Amino acid sequence: MGLRHVITAIYTTLFAGALVLAGVFFWQTRLEYKRHREIEAQTRQRLAEAETRLAEQEKILERLRRDPVFVEMEIRRRLGYARQDETIFRFPE
């Protein structure tokens, strides 16, 4: 009967150890999953911002293709161009 109790105690200890190891493994896995979810949320946010910028740029591109007044306005604003008979005055900001 003494040997039987020792074997039972060994198996119980091994089983408890296996449970602890499994618990630690699953806890670490849960933390890793949580980190991945946070990264996914950040990535989705960046994607939404990029899609918004893309939509704005597509609108500008479409206006550049279709609206000659807008094209002239952008050329003047960005490149500082003027017509032949115009003079541009620049003031410090």
Kinemage of the C-alpha trace (Angstrom):
@kinemage 1
@onewidth
@group {chain A} dominant
@subgroup {mainchain}
@vectorlist {calphas} color= white
{ca met a 1} P 0.000 0.000 0.000
{ca gly a 2} L 2.898 2.392 0.615
{ca leu a 3} L 4.200 1.952 -2.916
{ca arg a 4} L 0.756 2.584 -4.311
{ca his a 5} L 0.526 5.905 -2.434
{ca val a 6} L 3.973 6.938 -3.653
{ca ile a 7} L 3.055 6.168 -7.274
{ca thr a 8} L -0.247 8.017 -6.889
{ca ala a 9} L 1.587 11.002 -5.396
{ca ile a 10} L 4.103 10.994 -8.256
{ca tyr a 11} L 1.341 10.864 -10.877
{ca thr a 12} L -0.606 13.572 -9.080
{ca thr a 13} L 2.493 15.764 -8.918
{ca leu a 14} L 3.259 15.166 -12.597
{ca phe a 15} L -0.341 15.922 -13.530
{ca ala a 16} L -0.321 19.115 -11.460
{ca gly a 17} L 2.974 20.136 -13.067
{ca ala a 18} L 1.548 19.492 -16.521
{ca leu a 19} L -1.482 21.607 -15.646
{ca val a 20} L 0.746 24.448 -14.459
{ca leu a 21} L 2.836 24.277 -17.646
{ca ala a 22} L -0.301 24.228 -19.777
{ca gly a 23} L -1.679 27.192 -17.839
{ca val a 24} L 1.527 29.171 -18.343
{ca phe a 25} L 1.572 28.286 -22.035
{ca phe a 26} L -2.031 29.342 -22.550
{ca trp a 27} L -1.534 32.522 -20.519
{ca gln a 28} L 1.417 33.518 -22.706
{ca thr a 29} L -0.569 32.639 -25.799
{ca arg a 30} L -3.451 34.796 -24.578
{ca leu a 31} L -1.109 37.747 -23.995
{ca glu a 32} L 0.386 37.305 -27.448
{ca tyr a 33} L -3.100 37.153 -28.951
{ca lys a 34} L -4.007 40.372 -27.146
{ca arg a 35} L -0.876 42.097 -28.502
{ca his a 36} L -1.722 40.954 -32.011
{ca arg a 37} L -5.245 42.316 -31.644
{ca glu a 38} L -3.841 45.693 -30.579
{ca ile a 39} L -1.472 45.711 -33.544
{ca glu a 40} L -4.365 44.789 -35.818
{ca ala a 41} L -6.447 47.671 -34.453
{ca gln a 42} L -3.579 50.106 -35.034
{ca thr a 43} L -3.047 48.756 -38.531
{ca arg a 44} L -6.741 49.067 -39.330
{ca gln a 45} L -6.647 52.673 -38.115
{ca arg a 46} L -3.650 53.431 -40.333
{ca leu a 47} L -5.397 51.722 -43.250
{ca ala a 48} L -8.514 53.842 -42.745
{ca glu a 49} L -6.388 56.997 -42.678
{ca ala a 50} L -4.541 55.922 -45.822
{ca glu a 51} L -7.821 55.175 -47.586
{ca thr a 52} L -9.108 58.625 -46.626
{ca arg a 53} L -5.959 60.262 -48.010
{ca leu a 54} L -6.256 58.165 -51.157
{ca ala a 55} L -9.859 59.253 -51.686
{ca glu a 56} L -8.835 62.898 -51.283
{ca gln a 57} L -5.963 62.465 -53.721
{ca glu a 58} L -8.248 60.743 -56.222
{ca lys a 59} L -10.627 63.708 -56.037
{ca ile a 60} L -7.743 66.092 -56.681
{ca leu a 61} L -6.513 63.935 -59.548
{ca glu a 62} L -9.963 63.869 -61.095
{ca arg a 63} L -10.203 67.654 -60.821
{ca leu a 64} L -6.774 67.971 -62.417
{ca arg a 65} L -7.982 65.828 -65.301
{ca arg a 66} L -11.309 67.609 -65.804
{ca asp a 67} L -11.073 71.185 -64.499
{ca pro a 68} L -8.671 73.515 -66.334
{ca val a 69} L -9.358 76.355 -63.884
{ca phe a 70} L -8.274 74.122 -61.006
{ca val a 71} L -5.151 73.108 -62.928
{ca glu a 72} L -4.217 76.739 -63.468
{ca met a 73} L -4.903 77.573 -59.831
{ca glu a 74} L -2.685 74.711 -58.628
{ca ile a 75} L 0.119 75.622 -61.030
{ca arg a 76} L 0.033 79.179 -59.769
{ca arg a 77} L -0.142 78.168 -56.119
{ca arg a 78} L 2.409 75.351 -56.101
{ca leu a 79} L 4.870 76.467 -58.736
{ca gly a 80} L 4.473 80.219 -58.516
{ca tyr a 81} L 3.804 80.575 -62.220
{ca ala a 82} L 2.178 83.653 -63.681
{ca arg a 83} L 0.880 84.656 -67.038
{ca gln a 84} L 3.100 86.634 -69.339
{ca asp a 85} L 1.610 90.018 -68.446
{ca glu a 86} L 1.344 89.392 -64.674
{ca thr a 87} L 3.710 90.263 -61.857
{ca ile a 88} L 3.884 88.164 -58.706
{ca phe a 89} L 4.499 89.824 -55.368
{ca arg a 90} L 5.649 87.625 -52.518
{ca phe a 91} L 5.497 88.770 -48.938
{ca pro a 92} L 7.226 87.092 -46.007
{ca glu a 93} L 4.848 85.164 -43.815
